[in-house]
Amino acid sequence: MAKQPTPAELAQAVSELDFNVSEEEVTEAQNLWNQTGQDFTKVKSACHPILPKDNSKNILITSALPYVNNVPHLGNIIGCTLSADIFAKFCRMKEINTLFICGTDEYGTTTETKALEEGLTCQQICAKYYKEHKKVYDWFNIEFDYFGRTSTAWQTKISQDIFNKLNQNGFIYEDKVDQLYCEKCLKFLADRFVEGICPFCSYIDARGDQCDKCGKLINAIELKEPKCKTCSCSPIVKTSRHLFLDLPKLTPKLEEWAEKTIDQGHWTNTAAVITKAWLKEGLKGRCITRDLKWGTPVPLEGFQDKVFYVWFDAPIGYLSITANYSEEWEKWFKSPDTVNYYQFMAKDNVPFHSVIFPSCLLGTGDNYTLVEHLSGIDYLNYEEGKFSKSRGTGVFGDQAKSTNIESDIFRFYLAYIRPESQDSTFSWEDLQSKNNSELLNNLGNFINRALSFCEKSLGGVIPKMVLTQEDFKILAKINNELKEYEENLEKLKLRDGIKNILTISRIGNQYMQAKKPWTLVKGTDEEKIQGATVIGVSANIAFVLSNVLYPFMPNVATKIRKQLNLATFDVISEKEVYDSENLKPDEYSHPIFFNKFYNFLPEGHQIGKPEPLFKRIMEADVKMWKEEFGGVPEKKPEDGKKDKKGAKKGEKKEKASKEKKTDGKKEACNDAKSNQTENQISNAEDKPTESK
């Protein structure tokens, strides 16, 4: 029979873990543990409408509006909506009055081109893909308070009001613009109606408004070898009258705001560098109108045949979507003294949110709530390339479920590799490694060991716990991690928050391994008390982990609480998507955050049934997913020219589809024109245990 460790040996084993905590921290941990009378396990539910409260912290969160016609890929999801959702969940847990708003960006050339491709009207395209977006976000458990649309009457009303005030204040001017014109389609080729070679970096698929590779904004006539997106013909240059936002005149206001906000707010370095570079280079007037039919009408005589450029009125969508949520929207967007505004986006969206949008709001003279904290992150790449729908490269939101990987695994991994300071890469091998080592072997192993020992040795009942100084050192170290976790999430350092969670789990594993409760419970009465204490403390650590995991892995957090026999909370995944014409707020509930280690599970509490939380990802799985989502490699054209034969997956199929829909294109275009006016007034034991 193995020799039982003495109390002194156990204390030495724990002290050798070198948790480096002070006597004051140990005393605090002891005092916190002895506090009683609190309900630590309650949950709270959303109560709509959520409006700012007096004498309270009010946080407004928006994530960049996704183009309605594109299903988001994993890079889009972590870049905007998922990052914002993690922060929103954290704020709600802290019982901060929080509103999280997003919606589909539905105007502009992206929608018109998609309508032409599918032979549908713009309204039909928006309704169709709005639902697809909502399904994706629901599956990922992204809980907006309201997920709306921009093709609404409120969008028209608020956008036109902002424009009129800018015009009245002298920040709008008229000028003639040379534009590309397609003689075959008989129309000006605005923005995404034209593609060509980037004049700055020679990227072959640059659009007429921006290059996705270098991120620079482009005047369409600067493109090399431009082609009409609709018919592939080479356009000519014609002149058209347009309206411009006088950014040079607005620069003093913007510089004053930017200097103060970047210095005092939580801005990513990427967002700050981009904004400062724009200001240093000197701002130029920006054209804010387009020769299109699908968009917000320009309310100025002589320009009624034009609409606003999507990047002028798209950020106004945050306001209009909030107005569709509550007519008291101004309490959020015209209350800068009582509302803290956070924005989440990828770096290509930063200039529109840190330069153009605040310039517009400042230029009105109204007391608008401007962004204080801007989390603009770098790009997430896929394996050794980029996500590409046309080439079938990478995982898109509507494909994630088909992998049979749970949404929480994607949420965890995407947050783990979030490109907060430089571009990062999604890798199947790395996903496998993080799942098997961090989730299965570390986190899942600890929780299953702790609760299984409680069930087998103590009948699933939390025992009387008699903690020693060495036990309180463990609690003190976890208190330090909880403090860092809170600070990291407050500063939008989500990757570091994940590391804090995994550190807490490792502390738990080290604690159990050093104390060996499976040996103690078979010893003397004193040793049995020590063993029971370790099991009870470990179960409490499991509760702590469920708490800090919730913003990142809500389903896993729910499973842990269920195994602890605690009240669970609702999540929105798998709910039926509501009618895109009858939008309603999301319903959800959430736990309460604790930044200190209390005796959450007191003596006598009966836990539930322990079950494995994670399952191992095998090499065969990785191979299968790499083949399924590897796509067709992009060919490298010679001398910077496009490969005439085409490297895109399914190009022939797409061409055949276009030929079939030729007759539907004119109809769709005409429908879009005739329905424009109507649309403006309509609303839009020590081995890892695995789950099987």
URNOR-V249382 format. One record per helix or strand of 2 or more residues. SS is the DSSP state (~ for helix, > for strand). FROM is the first residue (numbers start at 0). TO is the last residue. If there is no record, write none. Layout:
# URNOR-V249382
((SS:FROM:TO) (SS:FROM:TO))
This chain:
# URNOR-V249382
((~:6:14) (~:22:32) (>:42:44) (>:57:62) (>:65:66) (~:73:78) (~:80:92) (>:96:104) (~:108:117) (~:121:138) (>:145:148) (~:152:167) (>:171:181) (>:186:187) (~:190:192) (>:193:196) (>:205:206) (~:219:221) (>:223:227) (>:235:244) (~:246:263) (~:268:280) (>:285:286) (>:288:289) (>:306:307) (~:309:312) (~:316:324) (~:329:332) (>:338:345) (~:346:363) (>:372:376) (>:379:381) (~:399:402) (~:406:415) (>:423:425) (~:427:457) (~:468:489) (~:493:514) (~:516:519) (~:524:548) (~:553:562) (>:588:590) (~:618:627) (~:637:639) (~:650:659) (~:661:673) (~:675:678))
